Amino acid sequence: MNKEEKKAAKIMLVEDDMNLSYVTRDNLEKHGFQVSAYDDGESALDAFKKEQFDLCILDVMLPKLDGFSLAKAIREKNEDIPIIFLTAKSLKEDKIAGLTLGADDYITKPFSIEELILKAEIFLRRSRTGHPPIKKNIFKLGEYNFDFHELALQHQDEKPVKLTQKEAELLRFFCLNQNKILKREEILKSIWGDDDYFIGRSLDVFISRLRKYLNNDKSIRIENIHSLGFRMEVVE
């Protein structure tokens, strides 16, 4: 990213360790980013409701409102903004939980500021470039109707299920590749832009959710192809 792009990029940094917050903010600003720092989840969420941000960097263990809850609230208001977790927690379950909530990445403390800046640049560039437009966004899937733009999956006359952005992207990817075997790496890179181990684990959570949503039509199944990936079969 050039300096003009960085100046235009506004980052929300939420960290209750004041020394770490100062050092991180200082380094990000030296690299040309605008940074607004907060030391608790509630004040950060209040600011998010009032201001426009391009990327969020969140600690997990925050006073008043923890980072996972903050990320969930942010995702309800903006499905596309990149979110990076900074945390001392290294448990696999915590990483998977964060990614499943819709975070883009998870960096464990102590961390390299160069790594953080590199990832911030990657996610900002990706969010600004966006995904190539796909004309087809309405799908008939067995007994279901799926509207990607509305993030809605509806079975016949029942109330539509509201999907998350990532759930909808994953389901659309399956719809566009119906009855084809999709490699795990192909899915991960197409939807998440990376095939990191922890993102791979979160993919399994998303697959389980889609299976549950599609459970009312037995002609649809998302099959696990051993050592390869997945295939969504729709029996006509």
C-alpha positions in Angstrom: 0.0 0.0 0.0 1.3 3.5 -0.8 1.3 6.3 1.8 -1.9 7.9 0.5 -3.8 4.7 0.8 -2.5 4.2 4.4 -3.5 7.7 5.4 -7.0 7.1 4.2 -7.1 3.8 6.2 -8.6 4.3 9.7 -7.8 1.5 12.2 -9.6 0.8 15.4 -7.2 -0.6 18.0 -8.8 -2.0 21.2 -6.2 -3.0 23.8 -6.4 -2.6 27.6 -2.6 -2.9 28.1 -1.7 0.8 27.8 2.0 0.2 27.1 1.3 -2.3 24.3 -1.5 -0.1 23.0 0.8 2.9 22.8 3.6 1.0 21.1 1.3 -0.6 18.6 -0.5 2.7 17.8 2.8 4.5 17.5 4.2 2.0 15.1 1.0 1.9 13.0 1.0 5.7 12.8 4.7 5.7 11.8 3.7 3.5 8.9 1.1 6.0 7.8 -2.1 4.6 9.2 -4.7 6.6 11.2 -5.3 4.9 14.5 -8.0 5.4 17.1 -7.2 3.5 20.3 -9.6 2.2 23.0 -9.0 0.3 26.3 -12.4 -1.4 26.7 -14.9 -3.1 24.5 -17.9 -0.8 25.3 -16.2 2.4 24.4 -14.9 0.8 21.2 -18.4 -0.4 20.2 -19.8 3.1 20.9 -17.1 4.6 18.7 -17.8 2.0 16.0 -21.5 3.0 15.9 -20.6 6.6 15.3 -17.4 6.5 13.2 -16.2 4.9 10.0 -13.3 2.4 10.3 -11.5 0.3 7.7 -10.0 -2.4 10.0 -10.3 -3.5 13.6 -7.5 -4.9 15.8 -9.0 -6.4 18.9 -7.7 -7.9 22.1 -9.8 -10.8 23.4 -9.5 -10.2 27.2 -11.1 -6.7 27.5 -12.9 -5.0 30.3 -16.7 -4.3 30.1 -17.1 -6.2 26.8 -14.7 -9.0 25.7 -13.2 -9.1 22.3 -15.3 -12.0 21.0 -18.5 -10.2 22.0 -17.2 -7.0 20.5 -16.4 -8.7 17.2 -19.8 -10.3 17.1 -21.4 -6.8 17.6 -19.2 -5.3 14.9 -20.1 -8.1 12.5 -23.8 -7.4 13.0 -23.2 -3.9 11.8 -20.6 -4.4 9.2 -20.1 -7.9 7.6 -17.1 -7.0 5.5 -14.7 -5.0 7.7 -11.5 -6.9 8.4 -11.0 -8.0 12.0 -7.6 -9.1 13.5 -7.5 -10.5 17.1 -4.5 -9.8 19.2 -4.4 -12.0 22.3 -2.2 -13.8 24.8 -4.5 -16.8 24.4 -3.0 -19.6 22.3 -5.6 -22.3 22.8 -6.8 -23.9 19.5 -10.4 -23.6 20.7 -10.0 -19.8 21.2 -8.5 -19.3 17.7 -11.2 -21.4 16.1 -13.9 -19.5 18.1 -12.5 -16.2 16.9 -12.3 -17.2 13.3 -15.8 -18.7 13.4 -17.1 -15.4 14.6 -15.9 -13.9 11.4 -12.4 -12.6 12.3 -9.9 -12.6 9.4 -6.8 -13.5 11.5 -5.5 -14.2 14.9 -2.1 -13.1 16.2 -0.8 -14.4 19.5 1.2 -12.2 21.9 4.1 -11.4 21.9 3.9 -10.6 18.3 6.0 -8.9 15.6 4.8 -5.4 14.8 6.1 -6.0 11.2 3.8 -9.1 10.9 0.8 -7.0 12.2 1.5 -4.2 9.7 1.9 -6.7 6.8 -1.4 -8.4 7.7 -3.2 -5.1 8.1 -2.0 -4.1 4.6 -3.1 -7.4 3.1 -6.6 -7.2 4.6 -7.1 -3.6 3.8 -6.0 -4.1 0.2 -8.3 -7.2 -0.1 -11.3 -5.3 1.4 -10.8 -2.4 -1.0 -10.3 -4.6 -4.0 -13.3 -6.7 -3.1 -14.2 -10.0 -4.8 -14.8 -10.2 -8.5 -18.5 -9.7 -9.2 -20.5 -12.8 -9.7 -23.7 -12.2 -11.6 -25.6 -15.1 -10.1 -26.8 -14.4 -6.6 -30.2 -16.1 -6.5 -30.2 -19.9 -6.3 -32.8 -22.6 -6.3 -31.4 -25.4 -4.2 -33.7 -28.4 -4.0 -36.6 -27.2 -1.8 -34.6 -24.1 -0.7 -34.3 -20.6 -2.2 -31.0 -18.9 -1.4 -30.6 -15.1 -1.9 -26.9 -14.3 -1.5 -27.4 -10.5 -1.3 -30.0 -10.8 1.4 -28.0 -13.5 3.2 -31.2 -15.5 3.3 -31.9 -19.2 3.0 -35.5 -20.2 2.9 -37.1 -23.7 2.9 -40.5 -23.5 1.1 -42.9 -21.4 3.1 -40.9 -21.3 6.3 -39.2 -18.2 7.8 -35.9 -17.5 6.1 -32.7 -18.3 8.0 -30.3 -15.3 8.2 -26.8 -16.4 7.3 -23.6 -14.7 8.2 -21.5 -13.2 5.3 -19.0 -16.1 5.4 -21.8 -18.7 5.6 -23.4 -17.1 2.5 -20.1 -16.9 0.6 -19.4 -20.6 1.4 -22.9 -21.7 0.3 -22.7 -19.7 -2.9 -19.3 -21.2 -3.7 -20.9 -24.7 -3.3 -23.9 -23.6 -5.4 -21.7 -22.4 -8.2 -19.8 -25.7 -8.0 -22.7 -28.1 -7.4 -21.8 -31.8 -7.6 -18.1 -31.0 -8.0 -15.4 -32.1 -5.6 -13.8 -29.0 -4.1 -10.4 -29.2 -2.4 -10.1 -27.8 1.1 -7.3 -25.4 0.0 -9.5 -24.2 -2.9 -12.4 -23.4 -0.6 -10.2 -21.7 2.0 -8.3 -19.5 -0.5 -11.5 -18.6 -2.3 -13.5 -17.6 0.8 -10.9 -16.7 3.4 -7.9 -15.9 1.2 -5.7 -18.3 3.1 -5.4 -22.0 4.0 -4.1 -21.6 7.5 -4.6 -24.5 9.9 -7.0 -22.7 12.2 -9.0 -21.3 9.4 -9.2 -24.8 8.1 -10.6 -26.0 11.5 -13.2 -23.2 11.4 -14.2 -24.3 7.9 -15.4 -27.6 9.5 -17.6 -25.5 11.8 -19.1 -23.6 8.9 -19.8 -26.9 7.0 -21.6 -28.3 10.0 -23.8 -25.2 10.1 -24.7 -25.4 6.5 -25.6 -29.1 6.9 -27.9 -28.1 9.7 -29.5 -25.3 7.7 -30.1 -27.7 4.7 -31.3 -30.6 6.8 -35.0 -30.2 5.8 -34.2 -31.5 2.3 -32.7 -34.9 2.2 -31.8 -34.6 -1.5 -29.1 -32.1 -0.5 -26.0 -33.2 1.2 -22.5 -31.8 1.7 -20.2 -34.8 1.5 -16.8 -35.1 3.1 -14.4 -36.5 0.5 -11.6 -38.2 2.5 -8.2 -36.5 2.1 -9.5 -34.1 -0.6 -12.3 -31.8 0.4 -16.1 -31.5 0.1 -18.8 -32.0 -2.5 -22.4 -30.6 -2.3 -24.7 -33.1 -4.0 -28.2 -32.2 -5.1 -30.2 -35.1 -6.3 -32.8 -34.0 -8.9 
